[in-house]
């Protein structure tokens, strides 16, 4: 998910920028600027691999076992 999250944040910043006046009306200038700064900085953090995001998959065990391994094989992602 990390490699896609920076792109998602960039899209969110672009949408916020396009509708910034509406955001200011809704939440005020200070909060809208904080959102833009936070999302822009987070995008850079993900691009530079300083930030990560993790997804948790929960399953109901069948006969005491989920059938999933303890850890995914991460060697292919680096």
N, CA, C and O atoms as a Tripos MOL2 file, in Angstrom:
@<TRIPOS>MOLECULE
protein
  312   311    78     0     0
PROTEIN
NO_CHARGES

@<TRIPOS>ATOM
      1 N           0.8080   -1.1970    0.0000 N.3       1 UNK1
      2 CA          0.0000    0.0000    0.0000 C.3       1 UNK1
      3 C           0.8540    1.2650    0.0000 C.2       1 UNK1
      4 O           0.4310    2.3020   -0.5100 O.2       1 UNK1
      5 N           2.0620    1.1810    0.5750 N.am      2 UNK2
      6 CA          2.8770    2.3840    0.7120 C.3       2 UNK2
      7 C           3.1430    3.0570   -0.6280 C.2       2 UNK2
      8 O           3.0650    4.2800   -0.7350 O.2       2 UNK2
      9 N           3.4600    2.2520   -1.6640 N.am      3 UNK3
     10 CA          3.8190    2.8880   -2.9270 C.3       3 UNK3
     11 C           2.6480    3.6230   -3.5610 C.2       3 UNK3
     12 O           2.8550    4.5370   -4.3590 O.2       3 UNK3
     13 N           1.4360    3.2430   -3.2260 N.am      4 UNK4
     14 CA          0.2580    3.9010   -3.7910 C.3       4 UNK4
     15 C          -0.2500    5.0360   -2.9060 C.2       4 UNK4
     16 O          -0.9840    5.9040   -3.3780 O.2       4 UNK4
     17 N           0.1260    5.0380   -1.6440 N.am      5 UNK5
     18 CA         -0.4290    6.0230   -0.7240 C.3       5 UNK5
     19 C           0.0800    7.4300   -1.0180 C.2       5 UNK5
     20 O          -0.6570    8.4000   -0.8410 O.2       5 UNK5
     21 N           1.3150    7.5530   -1.4600 N.am      6 UNK6
     22 CA          1.8350    8.8800   -1.8250 C.3       6 UNK6
     23 C           1.0180    9.4610   -2.9760 C.2       6 UNK6
     24 O           0.6870   10.6470   -2.9720 O.2       6 UNK6
     25 N           0.6980    8.6330   -3.9500 N.am      7 UNK7
     26 CA         -0.1070    9.0960   -5.0800 C.3       7 UNK7
     27 C          -1.5110    9.4990   -4.6180 C.2       7 UNK7
     28 O          -2.0490   10.5130   -5.0620 O.2       7 UNK7
     29 N          -2.0910    8.7080   -3.7370 N.am      8 UNK8
     30 CA         -3.4090    9.0310   -3.1890 C.3       8 UNK8
     31 C          -3.3690   10.3880   -2.4850 C.2       8 UNK8
     32 O          -4.2530   11.2210   -2.6860 O.2       8 UNK8
     33 N          -2.3520   10.6040   -1.6700 N.am      9 UNK9
     34 CA         -2.2210   11.8890   -0.9770 C.3       9 UNK9
     35 C          -2.0630   13.0420   -1.9570 C.2       9 UNK9
     36 O          -2.6240   14.1160   -1.7430 O.2       9 UNK9
     37 N          -1.3110   12.8350   -3.0240 N.am     10 UNK10
     38 CA         -1.1370   13.8900   -4.0340 C.3      10 UNK10
     39 C          -2.4810   14.2490   -4.6700 C.2      10 UNK10
     40 O          -2.7670   15.4240   -4.9030 O.2      10 UNK10
     41 N          -3.3090   13.2310   -4.9510 N.am     11 UNK11
     42 CA         -4.6410   13.4960   -5.4990 C.3      11 UNK11
     43 C          -5.4980   14.2670   -4.4980 C.2      11 UNK11
     44 O          -6.2140   15.1960   -4.8700 O.2      11 UNK11
     45 N          -5.4200   13.8780   -3.2310 N.am     12 UNK12
     46 CA         -6.1980   14.5860   -2.2120 C.3      12 UNK12
     47 C          -5.7700   16.0540   -2.1140 C.2      12 UNK12
     48 O          -6.6110   16.9450   -1.9930 O.2      12 UNK12
     49 N          -4.4630   16.2950   -2.1690 N.am     13 UNK13
     50 CA         -3.9680   17.6810   -2.1170 C.3      13 UNK13
     51 C          -4.4520   18.4560   -3.3390 C.2      13 UNK13
     52 O          -4.8650   19.6100   -3.2210 O.2      13 UNK13
     53 N          -4.4020   17.8260   -4.5110 N.am     14 UNK14
     54 CA         -4.8760   18.5020   -5.7280 C.3      14 UNK14
     55 C          -6.3540   18.8550   -5.6080 C.2      14 UNK14
     56 O          -6.7630   19.9570   -5.9730 O.2      14 UNK14
     57 N          -7.1550   17.9220   -5.0970 N.am     15 UNK15
     58 CA         -8.5860   18.2080   -4.9210 C.3      15 UNK15
     59 C          -8.8200   19.2990   -3.8910 C.2      15 UNK15
     60 O          -9.6750   20.1640   -4.0830 O.2      15 UNK15
     61 N          -8.0680   19.2620   -2.8020 N.am     16 UNK16
     62 CA         -8.1990   20.3060   -1.7870 C.3      16 UNK16
     63 C          -7.8130   21.6600   -2.3730 C.2      16 UNK16
     64 O          -8.4770   22.6620   -2.1080 O.2      16 UNK16
     65 N          -6.7510   21.6960   -3.1600 N.am     17 UNK17
     66 CA         -6.3000   22.9510   -3.7600 C.3      17 UNK17
     67 C          -7.3570   23.5040   -4.7170 C.2      17 UNK17
     68 O          -7.6180   24.7070   -4.7290 O.2      17 UNK17
     69 N          -7.9650   22.6230   -5.5180 N.am     18 UNK18
     70 CA         -9.0000   23.0630   -6.4570 C.3      18 UNK18
     71 C         -10.2100   23.6600   -5.7370 C.2      18 UNK18
     72 O         -10.8490   24.5840   -6.2400 O.2      18 UNK18
     73 N         -10.5120   23.1320   -4.5730 N.am     19 UNK19
     74 CA        -11.7130   23.5570   -3.8490 C.3      19 UNK19
     75 C         -11.3410   24.1950   -2.5060 C.2      19 UNK19
     76 O         -12.0790   24.0920   -1.5260 O.2      19 UNK19
     77 N         -10.1870   24.8510   -2.4870 N.am     20 UNK20
     78 CA         -9.6670   25.3980   -1.2450 C.3      20 UNK20
     79 C         -10.6170   26.4160   -0.6120 C.2      20 UNK20
     80 O         -10.7970   26.4340    0.6060 O.2      20 UNK20
     81 N         -11.2190   27.2570   -1.4440 N.am     21 UNK21
     82 CA        -12.1410   28.2750   -0.8980 C.3      21 UNK21
     83 C         -13.3170   27.6210   -0.1810 C.2      21 UNK21
     84 O         -13.7650   28.1110    0.8550 O.2      21 UNK21
     85 N         -13.8180   26.5160   -0.7310 N.am     22 UNK22
     86 CA        -14.9120   25.7960   -0.0850 C.3      22 UNK22
     87 C         -14.4510   25.1900    1.2400 C.2      22 UNK22
     88 O         -15.1810   25.2130    2.2310 O.2      22 UNK22
     89 N         -13.2430   24.6530    1.2460 N.am     23 UNK23
     90 CA        -12.7020   24.0780    2.4820 C.3      23 UNK23
     91 C         -12.5530   25.1570    3.5520 C.2      23 UNK23
     92 O         -12.8590   24.9240    4.7220 O.2      23 UNK23
     93 N         -12.0850   26.3340    3.1500 N.am     24 UNK24
     94 CA        -11.9280   27.4460    4.0970 C.3      24 UNK24
     95 C         -13.2790   27.8430    4.6700 C.2      24 UNK24
     96 O         -13.3950   28.1020    5.8680 O.2      24 UNK24
     97 N         -14.2950   27.8920    3.8290 N.am     25 UNK25
     98 CA        -15.6410   28.2160    4.3120 C.3      25 UNK25
     99 C         -16.1350   27.1640    5.3090 C.2      25 UNK25
    100 O         -16.8130   27.4880    6.2840 O.2      25 UNK25
    101 N         -15.7870   25.9140    5.0510 N.am     26 UNK26
    102 CA        -16.2690   24.8180    5.8920 C.3      26 UNK26
    103 C         -15.5450   24.7340    7.2340 C.2      26 UNK26
    104 O         -16.1820   24.5680    8.2740 O.2      26 UNK26
    105 N         -14.1990   24.8510    7.2140 N.am     27 UNK27
    106 CA        -13.4230   24.5860    8.4370 C.3      27 UNK27
    107 C         -12.5050   25.7330    8.8600 C.2      27 UNK27
    108 O         -11.8910   25.6620    9.9240 O.2      27 UNK27
    109 N         -12.4020   26.7740    8.0610 N.am     28 UNK28
    110 CA        -11.5170   27.8870    8.3800 C.3      28 UNK28
    111 C         -10.1740   27.7610    7.6620 C.2      28 UNK28
    112 O          -9.7400   26.6680    7.2990 O.2      28 UNK28
    113 N          -9.5320   28.9110    7.4680 N.am     29 UNK29
    114 CA         -8.2810   28.9600    6.7080 C.3      29 UNK29
    115 C          -7.1550   28.1900    7.3900 C.2      29 UNK29
    116 O          -6.3970   27.4820    6.7270 O.2      29 UNK29
    117 N          -7.0440   28.3230    8.7050 N.am     30 UNK30
    118 CA         -5.9400   27.6720    9.4110 C.3      30 UNK30
    119 C          -6.0120   26.1480    9.2710 C.2      30 UNK30
    120 O          -5.0140   25.4990    8.9570 O.2      30 UNK30
    121 N          -7.1940   25.5880    9.5060 N.am     31 UNK31
    122 CA         -7.3390   24.1380    9.4350 C.3      31 UNK31
    123 C          -7.1440   23.6350    7.9990 C.2      31 UNK31
    124 O          -6.5260   22.5910    7.7910 O.2      31 UNK31
    125 N          -7.6570   24.3560    7.0240 N.am     32 UNK32
    126 CA         -7.4820   23.9560    5.6260 C.3      32 UNK32
    127 C          -6.0010   23.9600    5.2430 C.2      32 UNK32
    128 O          -5.5390   23.0700    4.5290 O.2      32 UNK32
    129 N          -5.2650   24.9560    5.7150 N.am     33 UNK33
    130 CA         -3.8240   25.0040    5.4320 C.3      33 UNK33
    131 C          -3.0900   23.8610    6.1210 C.2      33 UNK33
    132 O          -2.1680   23.2770    5.5510 O.2      33 UNK33
    133 N          -3.4990   23.5400    7.3530 N.am     34 UNK34
    134 CA         -2.8770   22.4210    8.0690 C.3      34 UNK34
    135 C          -3.1210   21.1230    7.3160 C.2      34 UNK34
    136 O          -2.2030   20.3160    7.1730 O.2      34 UNK34
    137 N          -4.3360   20.9060    6.8310 N.am     35 UNK35
    138 CA         -4.6340   19.6960    6.0560 C.3      35 UNK35
    139 C          -3.7260   19.6060    4.8320 C.2      35 UNK35
    140 O          -3.1470   18.5570    4.5510 O.2      35 UNK35
    141 N          -3.6090   20.7320    4.1010 N.am     36 UNK36
    142 CA         -2.7890   20.7410    2.8890 C.3      36 UNK36
    143 C          -1.3250   20.4560    3.2190 C.2      36 UNK36
    144 O          -0.6700   19.6740    2.5300 O.2      36 UNK36
    145 N          -0.8180   21.0850    4.2630 N.am     37 UNK37
    146 CA          0.5640   20.8670    4.6730 C.3      37 UNK37
    147 C           0.7850   19.4250    5.1340 C.2      37 UNK37
    148 O           1.7650   18.7900    4.7450 O.2      37 UNK37
    149 N          -0.1200   18.9140    5.9550 N.am     38 UNK38
    150 CA         -0.0030   17.5480    6.4800 C.3      38 UNK38
    151 C          -0.0110   16.5280    5.3470 C.2      38 UNK38
    152 O           0.8300   15.6300    5.3100 O.2      38 UNK38
    153 N          -0.9550   16.6650    4.4290 N.am     39 UNK39
    154 CA         -1.0310   15.6890    3.3310 C.3      39 UNK39
    155 C           0.1570   15.8110    2.3790 C.2      39 UNK39
    156 O           0.6640   14.8010    1.8910 O.2      39 UNK39
    157 N           0.6000   17.0240    2.1140 N.am     40 UNK40
    158 CA          1.7700   17.2060    1.2430 C.3      40 UNK40
    159 C           3.0200   16.6230    1.8880 C.2      40 UNK40
    160 O           3.7860   15.9120    1.2380 O.2      40 UNK40
    161 N           3.2220   16.9200    3.1590 N.am     41 UNK41
    162 CA          4.3740   16.3730    3.8750 C.3      41 UNK41
    163 C           4.3150   14.8650    3.9880 C.2      41 UNK41
    164 O           5.3430   14.1950    3.8850 O.2      41 UNK41
    165 N           3.1230   14.3210    4.1980 N.am     42 UNK42
    166 CA          2.9780   12.8690    4.2780 C.3      42 UNK42
    167 C           3.2960   12.2200    2.9370 C.2      42 UNK42
    168 O           3.9230   11.1610    2.8960 O.2      42 UNK42
    169 N           2.8730   12.8370    1.8510 N.am     43 UNK43
    170 CA          3.1900   12.2910    0.5250 C.3      43 UNK43
    171 C           4.6970   12.2030    0.3360 C.2      43 UNK43
    172 O           5.2020   11.1910   -0.1500 O.2      43 UNK43
    173 N           5.4170   13.2480    0.7140 N.am     44 UNK44
    174 CA          6.8830   13.2300    0.6170 C.3      44 UNK44
    175 C           7.4510   12.1280    1.5050 C.2      44 UNK44
    176 O           8.3690   11.4170    1.0960 O.2      44 UNK44
    177 N           6.9220   11.9780    2.7020 N.am     45 UNK45
    178 CA          7.3910   10.9290    3.6060 C.3      45 UNK45
    179 C           7.2200    9.5370    3.0180 C.2      45 UNK45
    180 O           8.1100    8.6980    3.1470 O.2      45 UNK45
    181 N           6.0890    9.2850    2.3760 N.am     46 UNK46
    182 CA          5.8730    7.9780    1.7430 C.3      46 UNK46
    183 C           6.7900    7.7990    0.5380 C.2      46 UNK46
    184 O           7.3320    6.7130    0.3310 O.2      46 UNK46
    185 N           6.9680    8.8500   -0.2570 N.am     47 UNK47
    186 CA          7.8420    8.7590   -1.4300 C.3      47 UNK47
    187 C           9.2890    8.4670   -1.0380 C.2      47 UNK47
    188 O           9.9900    7.7360   -1.7370 O.2      47 UNK47
    189 N           9.7260    9.0290    0.0590 N.am     48 UNK48
    190 CA         11.1110    8.8290    0.5160 C.3      48 UNK48
    191 C          11.2600    7.6230    1.4450 C.2      48 UNK48
    192 O          12.3420    7.3620    1.9700 O.2      48 UNK48
    193 N          10.1790    6.9050    1.6370 N.am     49 UNK49
    194 CA         10.1510    5.7050    2.4830 C.3      49 UNK49
    195 C          10.4480    5.9990    3.9530 C.2      49 UNK49
    196 O          11.0170    5.1700    4.6620 O.2      49 UNK49
    197 N          10.0570    7.1820    4.3910 N.am     50 UNK50
    198 CA         10.1700    7.5230    5.8110 C.3      50 UNK50
    199 C           8.8890    7.1750    6.5640 C.2      50 UNK50
    200 O           8.8940    7.0430    7.7880 O.2      50 UNK50
    201 N           7.7960    7.0270    5.8220 N.am     51 UNK51
    202 CA          6.5100    6.6670    6.4130 C.3      51 UNK51
    203 C           6.0380    5.3480    5.7980 C.2      51 UNK51
    204 O           6.3840    5.0170    4.6640 O.2      51 UNK51
    205 N           5.2670    4.6270    6.5450 N.am     52 UNK52
    206 CA          4.7080    3.3660    6.0740 C.3      52 UNK52
    207 C           3.2440    3.2900    6.4740 C.2      52 UNK52
    208 O           2.7900    4.0090    7.3640 O.2      52 UNK52
    209 N           2.5290    2.4230    5.8160 N.am     53 UNK53
    210 CA          1.1520    2.1420    6.1890 C.3      53 UNK53
    211 C           0.9940    0.6290    6.1790 C.2      53 UNK53
    212 O           1.5350   -0.0560    5.3100 O.2      53 UNK53
    213 N           0.2670    0.1250    7.1260 N.am     54 UNK54
    214 CA          0.0750   -1.3210    7.2470 C.3      54 UNK54
    215 C          -1.4070   -1.6380    7.2080 C.2      54 UNK54
    216 O          -2.2360   -0.8960    7.7350 O.2      54 UNK54
    217 N          -1.7130   -2.7330    6.5860 N.am     55 UNK55
    218 CA         -3.0880   -3.1970    6.5180 C.3      55 UNK55
    219 C          -3.1830   -4.4970    7.3030 C.2      55 UNK55
    220 O          -2.3040   -5.3540    7.2110 O.2      55 UNK55
    221 N          -4.2390   -4.6340    8.0630 N.am     56 UNK56
    222 CA         -4.4490   -5.8400    8.8530 C.3      56 UNK56
    223 C          -5.6380   -6.5920    8.2800 C.2      56 UNK56
    224 O          -6.7100   -6.0200    8.0850 O.2      56 UNK56
    225 N          -5.4440   -7.8570    8.0140 N.am     57 UNK57
    226 CA         -6.5110   -8.7160    7.5220 C.3      57 UNK57
    227 C          -6.9340   -9.6430    8.6510 C.2      57 UNK57
    228 O          -6.1270  -10.4090    9.1780 O.2      57 UNK57
    229 N          -8.1780   -9.5660    9.0070 N.am     58 UNK58
    230 CA         -8.7140  -10.4270   10.0690 C.3      58 UNK58
    231 C          -9.5990  -11.4870    9.4200 C.2      58 UNK58
    232 O         -10.4270  -11.1830    8.5610 O.2      58 UNK58
    233 N          -9.4150  -12.7100    9.8350 N.am     59 UNK59
    234 CA        -10.2320  -13.8100    9.3110 C.3      59 UNK59
    235 C         -10.7400  -14.6430   10.4690 C.2      59 UNK59
    236 O         -10.1180  -14.7120   11.5290 O.2      59 UNK59
    237 N         -11.8730  -15.2700   10.2490 N.am     60 UNK60
    238 CA        -12.4180  -16.1770   11.2470 C.3      60 UNK60
    239 C         -11.7300  -17.5310   11.0500 C.2      60 UNK60
    240 O         -11.7720  -18.0970    9.9580 O.2      60 UNK60
    241 N         -11.1040  -18.0420   12.0990 N.am     61 UNK61
    242 CA        -10.4090  -19.3200   11.9520 C.3      61 UNK61
    243 C         -11.3720  -20.4760   11.7020 C.2      61 UNK61
    244 O         -12.4790  -20.5120   12.2380 O.2      61 UNK61
    245 N         -10.9280  -21.4080   10.8840 N.am     62 UNK62
    246 CA        -11.6840  -22.6160   10.6040 C.3      62 UNK62
    247 C         -10.9800  -23.7610   11.3030 C.2      62 UNK62
    248 O          -9.8410  -24.0840   10.9660 O.2      62 UNK62
    249 N         -11.6250  -24.3660   12.2500 N.am     63 UNK63
    250 CA        -11.0230  -25.4430   13.0420 C.3      63 UNK63
    251 C          -9.7310  -24.9860   13.7190 C.2      63 UNK63
    252 O          -8.7680  -25.7480   13.8080 O.2      63 UNK63
    253 N          -9.7130  -23.7320   14.1960 N.am     64 UNK64
    254 CA         -8.5670  -23.2330   14.9400 C.3      64 UNK64
    255 C          -7.4360  -22.6850   14.0870 C.2      64 UNK64
    256 O          -6.4010  -22.3020   14.6330 O.2      64 UNK64
    257 N          -7.5910  -22.6330   12.7640 N.am     65 UNK65
    258 CA         -6.5230  -22.1390   11.8930 C.3      65 UNK65
    259 C          -7.1070  -21.2250   10.8290 C.2      65 UNK65
    260 O          -8.1630  -21.5120   10.2640 O.2      65 UNK65
    261 N          -6.4140  -20.1180   10.5560 N.am     66 UNK66
    262 CA         -6.8680  -19.2010    9.5100 C.3      66 UNK66
    263 C          -6.4440  -19.6790    8.1270 C.2      66 UNK66
    264 O          -7.0320  -19.2840    7.1210 O.2      66 UNK66
    265 N          -5.4180  -20.5360    8.0790 N.am     67 UNK67
    266 CA         -4.8890  -20.9720    6.7910 C.3      67 UNK67
    267 C          -3.8870  -19.9990    6.2010 C.2      67 UNK67
    268 O          -3.3550  -20.2410    5.1170 O.2      67 UNK67
    269 N          -3.6180  -18.8870    6.9060 N.am     68 UNK68
    270 CA         -2.6490  -17.9010    6.4350 C.3      68 UNK68
    271 C          -1.3170  -18.1130    7.1350 C.2      68 UNK68
    272 O          -1.2730  -18.5740    8.2760 O.2      68 UNK68
    273 N          -0.2360  -17.7760    6.4530 N.am     69 UNK69
    274 CA          1.0830  -17.8540    7.0600 C.3      69 UNK69
    275 C           1.2370  -16.8070    8.1600 C.2      69 UNK69
    276 O           0.4420  -15.8720    8.2490 O.2      69 UNK69
    277 N           2.2580  -16.9680    8.9910 N.am     70 UNK70
    278 CA          2.4810  -16.0110   10.0790 C.3      70 UNK70
    279 C           2.9180  -14.6450    9.5630 C.2      70 UNK70
    280 O           2.5150  -13.6230   10.1180 O.2      70 UNK70
    281 N           3.7270  -14.6090    8.5230 N.am     71 UNK71
    282 CA          4.2040  -13.3460    7.9580 C.3      71 UNK71
    283 C           4.2210  -13.4740    6.4430 C.2      71 UNK71
    284 O           4.4770  -14.5590    5.9210 O.2      71 UNK71
    285 N           3.9520  -12.3820    5.7250 N.am     72 UNK72
    286 CA          4.0420  -12.4190    4.2670 C.3      72 UNK72
    287 C           5.5100  -12.4650    3.8270 C.2      72 UNK72
    288 O           6.4050  -12.1070    4.5920 O.2      72 UNK72
    289 N           5.7420  -12.9040    2.5970 N.am     73 UNK73
    290 CA          7.0840  -12.8880    2.0210 C.3      73 UNK73
    291 C           7.3580  -11.4660    1.5350 C.2      73 UNK73
    292 O           6.7990  -11.0370    0.5250 O.2      73 UNK73
    293 N           8.2030  -10.7460    2.2390 N.am     74 UNK74
    294 CA          8.4870   -9.3440    1.9010 C.3      74 UNK74
    295 C           9.6590   -9.1750    0.9420 C.2      74 UNK74
    296 O           9.9450   -8.0560    0.5150 O.2      74 UNK74
    297 N          10.3330  -10.2530    0.5980 N.am     75 UNK75
    298 CA         11.5320  -10.1280   -0.2410 C.3      75 UNK75
    299 C          11.2150   -9.5810   -1.6180 C.2      75 UNK75
    300 O          12.0660   -8.9260   -2.2200 O.2      75 UNK75
    301 N          10.0300   -9.8260   -2.1350 N.am     76 UNK76
    302 CA          9.6870   -9.3580   -3.4670 C.3      76 UNK76
    303 C           9.3610   -7.8640   -3.5060 C.2      76 UNK76
    304 O           9.3780   -7.2670   -4.5830 O.2      76 UNK76
    305 N           9.0660   -7.2500   -2.3640 N.am     77 UNK77
    306 CA          8.6600   -5.8450   -2.3710 C.3      77 UNK77
    307 C           9.8130   -4.8700   -2.2500 C.2      77 UNK77
    308 O           9.5820   -3.6620   -2.2910 O.2      77 UNK77
    309 N          11.0380   -5.3350   -2.1040 N.am     78 UNK78
    310 CA         12.1810   -4.4200   -1.9590 C.3      78 UNK78
    311 C          13.1360   -4.5640   -3.0970 C.2      78 UNK78
    312 O          14.1550   -3.8730   -3.1390 O.2      78 UNK78
@<TRIPOS>BOND
     1     1     2 1
     2     2     3 1
     3     3     4 2
     4     3     5 am
     5     5     6 1
     6     6     7 1
     7     7     8 2
     8     7     9 am
     9     9    10 1
    10    10    11 1
    11    11    12 2
    12    11    13 am
    13    13    14 1
    14    14    15 1
    15    15    16 2
    16    15    17 am
    17    17    18 1
    18    18    19 1
    19    19    20 2
    20    19    21 am
    21    21    22 1
    22    22    23 1
    23    23    24 2
    24    23    25 am
    25    25    26 1
    26    26    27 1
    27    27    28 2
    28    27    29 am
    29    29    30 1
    30    30    31 1
    31    31    32 2
    32    31    33 am
    33    33    34 1
    34    34    35 1
    35    35    36 2
    36    35    37 am
    37    37    38 1
    38    38    39 1
    39    39    40 2
    40    39    41 am
    41    41    42 1
    42    42    43 1
    43    43    44 2
    44    43    45 am
    45    45    46 1
    46    46    47 1
    47    47    48 2
    48    47    49 am
    49    49    50 1
    50    50    51 1
    51    51    52 2
    52    51    53 am
    53    53    54 1
    54    54    55 1
    55    55    56 2
    56    55    57 am
    57    57    58 1
    58    58    59 1
    59    59    60 2
    60    59    61 am
    61    61    62 1
    62    62    63 1
    63    63    64 2
    64    63    65 am
    65    65    66 1
    66    66    67 1
    67    67    68 2
    68    67    69 am
    69    69    70 1
    70    70    71 1
    71    71    72 2
    72    71    73 am
    73    73    74 1
    74    74    75 1
    75    75    76 2
    76    75    77 am
    77    77    78 1
    78    78    79 1
    79    79    80 2
    80    79    81 am
    81    81    82 1
    82    82    83 1
    83    83    84 2
    84    83    85 am
    85    85    86 1
    86    86    87 1
    87    87    88 2
    88    87    89 am
    89    89    90 1
    90    90    91 1
    91    91    92 2
    92    91    93 am
    93    93    94 1
    94    94    95 1
    95    95    96 2
    96    95    97 am
    97    97    98 1
    98    98    99 1
    99    99   100 2
   100    99   101 am
   101   101   102 1
   102   102   103 1
   103   103   104 2
   104   103   105 am
   105   105   106 1
   106   106   107 1
   107   107   108 2
   108   107   109 am
   109   109   110 1
   110   110   111 1
   111   111   112 2
   112   111   113 am
   113   113   114 1
   114   114   115 1
   115   115   116 2
   116   115   117 am
   117   117   118 1
   118   118   119 1
   119   119   120 2
   120   119   121 am
   121   121   122 1
   122   122   123 1
   123   123   124 2
   124   123   125 am
   125   125   126 1
   126   126   127 1
   127   127   128 2
   128   127   129 am
   129   129   130 1
   130   130   131 1
   131   131   132 2
   132   131   133 am
   133   133   134 1
   134   134   135 1
   135   135   136 2
   136   135   137 am
   137   137   138 1
   138   138   139 1
   139   139   140 2
   140   139   141 am
   141   141   142 1
   142   142   143 1
   143   143   144 2
   144   143   145 am
   145   145   146 1
   146   146   147 1
   147   147   148 2
   148   147   149 am
   149   149   150 1
   150   150   151 1
   151   151   152 2
   152   151   153 am
   153   153   154 1
   154   154   155 1
   155   155   156 2
   156   155   157 am
   157   157   158 1
   158   158   159 1
   159   159   160 2
   160   159   161 am
   161   161   162 1
   162   162   163 1
   163   163   164 2
   164   163   165 am
   165   165   166 1
   166   166   167 1
   167   167   168 2
   168   167   169 am
   169   169   170 1
   170   170   171 1
   171   171   172 2
   172   171   173 am
   173   173   174 1
   174   174   175 1
   175   175   176 2
   176   175   177 am
   177   177   178 1
   178   178   179 1
   179   179   180 2
   180   179   181 am
   181   181   182 1
   182   182   183 1
   183   183   184 2
   184   183   185 am
   185   185   186 1
   186   186   187 1
   187   187   188 2
   188   187   189 am
   189   189   190 1
   190   190   191 1
   191   191   192 2
   192   191   193 am
   193   193   194 1
   194   194   195 1
   195   195   196 2
   196   195   197 am
   197   197   198 1
   198   198   199 1
   199   199   200 2
   200   199   201 am
   201   201   202 1
   202   202   203 1
   203   203   204 2
   204   203   205 am
   205   205   206 1
   206   206   207 1
   207   207   208 2
   208   207   209 am
   209   209   210 1
   210   210   211 1
   211   211   212 2
   212   211   213 am
   213   213   214 1
   214   214   215 1
   215   215   216 2
   216   215   217 am
   217   217   218 1
   218   218   219 1
   219   219   220 2
   220   219   221 am
   221   221   222 1
   222   222   223 1
   223   223   224 2
   224   223   225 am
   225   225   226 1
   226   226   227 1
   227   227   228 2
   228   227   229 am
   229   229   230 1
   230   230   231 1
   231   231   232 2
   232   231   233 am
   233   233   234 1
   234   234   235 1
   235   235   236 2
   236   235   237 am
   237   237   238 1
   238   238   239 1
   239   239   240 2
   240   239   241 am
   241   241   242 1
   242   242   243 1
   243   243   244 2
   244   243   245 am
   245   245   246 1
   246   246   247 1
   247   247   248 2
   248   247   249 am
   249   249   250 1
   250   250   251 1
   251   251   252 2
   252   251   253 am
   253   253   254 1
   254   254   255 1
   255   255   256 2
   256   255   257 am
   257   257   258 1
   258   258   259 1
   259   259   260 2
   260   259   261 am
   261   261   262 1
   262   262   263 1
   263   263   264 2
   264   263   265 am
   265   265   266 1
   266   266   267 1
   267   267   268 2
   268   267   269 am
   269   269   270 1
   270   270   271 1
   271   271   272 2
   272   271   273 am
   273   273   274 1
   274   274   275 1
   275   275   276 2
   276   275   277 am
   277   277   278 1
   278   278   279 1
   279   279   280 2
   280   279   281 am
   281   281   282 1
   282   282   283 1
   283   283   284 2
   284   283   285 am
   285   285   286 1
   286   286   287 1
   287   287   288 2
   288   287   289 am
   289   289   290 1
   290   290   291 1
   291   291   292 2
   292   291   293 am
   293   293   294 1
   294   294   295 1
   295   295   296 2
   296   295   297 am
   297   297   298 1
   298   298   299 1
   299   299   300 2
   300   299   301 am
   301   301   302 1
   302   302   303 1
   303   303   304 2
   304   303   305 am
   305   305   306 1
   306   306   307 1
   307   307   308 2
   308   307   309 am
   309   309   310 1
   310   310   311 1
   311   311   312 2
@<TRIPOS>SUBSTRUCTURE
     1 UNK1         2 RESIDUE 1 A UNK
     2 UNK2         6 RESIDUE 1 A UNK
     3 UNK3        10 RESIDUE 1 A UNK
     4 UNK4        14 RESIDUE 1 A UNK
     5 UNK5        18 RESIDUE 1 A UNK
     6 UNK6        22 RESIDUE 1 A UNK
     7 UNK7        26 RESIDUE 1 A UNK
     8 UNK8        30 RESIDUE 1 A UNK
     9 UNK9        34 RESIDUE 1 A UNK
    10 UNK10       38 RESIDUE 1 A UNK
    11 UNK11       42 RESIDUE 1 A UNK
    12 UNK12       46 RESIDUE 1 A UNK
    13 UNK13       50 RESIDUE 1 A UNK
    14 UNK14       54 RESIDUE 1 A UNK
    15 UNK15       58 RESIDUE 1 A UNK
    16 UNK16       62 RESIDUE 1 A UNK
    17 UNK17       66 RESIDUE 1 A UNK
    18 UNK18       70 RESIDUE 1 A UNK
    19 UNK19       74 RESIDUE 1 A UNK
    20 UNK20       78 RESIDUE 1 A UNK
    21 UNK21       82 RESIDUE 1 A UNK
    22 UNK22       86 RESIDUE 1 A UNK
    23 UNK23       90 RESIDUE 1 A UNK
    24 UNK24       94 RESIDUE 1 A UNK
    25 UNK25       98 RESIDUE 1 A UNK
    26 UNK26      102 RESIDUE 1 A UNK
    27 UNK27      106 RESIDUE 1 A UNK
    28 UNK28      110 RESIDUE 1 A UNK
    29 UNK29      114 RESIDUE 1 A UNK
    30 UNK30      118 RESIDUE 1 A UNK
    31 UNK31      122 RESIDUE 1 A UNK
    32 UNK32      126 RESIDUE 1 A UNK
    33 UNK33      130 RESIDUE 1 A UNK
    34 UNK34      134 RESIDUE 1 A UNK
    35 UNK35      138 RESIDUE 1 A UNK
    36 UNK36      142 RESIDUE 1 A UNK
    37 UNK37      146 RESIDUE 1 A UNK
    38 UNK38      150 RESIDUE 1 A UNK
    39 UNK39      154 RESIDUE 1 A UNK
    40 UNK40      158 RESIDUE 1 A UNK
    41 UNK41      162 RESIDUE 1 A UNK
    42 UNK42      166 RESIDUE 1 A UNK
    43 UNK43      170 RESIDUE 1 A UNK
    44 UNK44      174 RESIDUE 1 A UNK
    45 UNK45      178 RESIDUE 1 A UNK
    46 UNK46      182 RESIDUE 1 A UNK
    47 UNK47      186 RESIDUE 1 A UNK
    48 UNK48      190 RESIDUE 1 A UNK
    49 UNK49      194 RESIDUE 1 A UNK
    50 UNK50      198 RESIDUE 1 A UNK
    51 UNK51      202 RESIDUE 1 A UNK
    52 UNK52      206 RESIDUE 1 A UNK
    53 UNK53      210 RESIDUE 1 A UNK
    54 UNK54      214 RESIDUE 1 A UNK
    55 UNK55      218 RESIDUE 1 A UNK
    56 UNK56      222 RESIDUE 1 A UNK
    57 UNK57      226 RESIDUE 1 A UNK
    58 UNK58      230 RESIDUE 1 A UNK
    59 UNK59      234 RESIDUE 1 A UNK
    60 UNK60      238 RESIDUE 1 A UNK
    61 UNK61      242 RESIDUE 1 A UNK
    62 UNK62      246 RESIDUE 1 A UNK
    63 UNK63      250 RESIDUE 1 A UNK
    64 UNK64      254 RESIDUE 1 A UNK
    65 UNK65      258 RESIDUE 1 A UNK
    66 UNK66      262 RESIDUE 1 A UNK
    67 UNK67      266 RESIDUE 1 A UNK
    68 UNK68      270 RESIDUE 1 A UNK
    69 UNK69      274 RESIDUE 1 A UNK
    70 UNK70      278 RESIDUE 1 A UNK
    71 UNK71      282 RESIDUE 1 A UNK
    72 UNK72      286 RESIDUE 1 A UNK
    73 UNK73      290 RESIDUE 1 A UNK
    74 UNK74      294 RESIDUE 1 A UNK
    75 UNK75      298 RESIDUE 1 A UNK
    76 UNK76      302 RESIDUE 1 A UNK
    77 UNK77      306 RESIDUE 1 A UNK
    78 UNK78      310 RESIDUE 1 A UNK
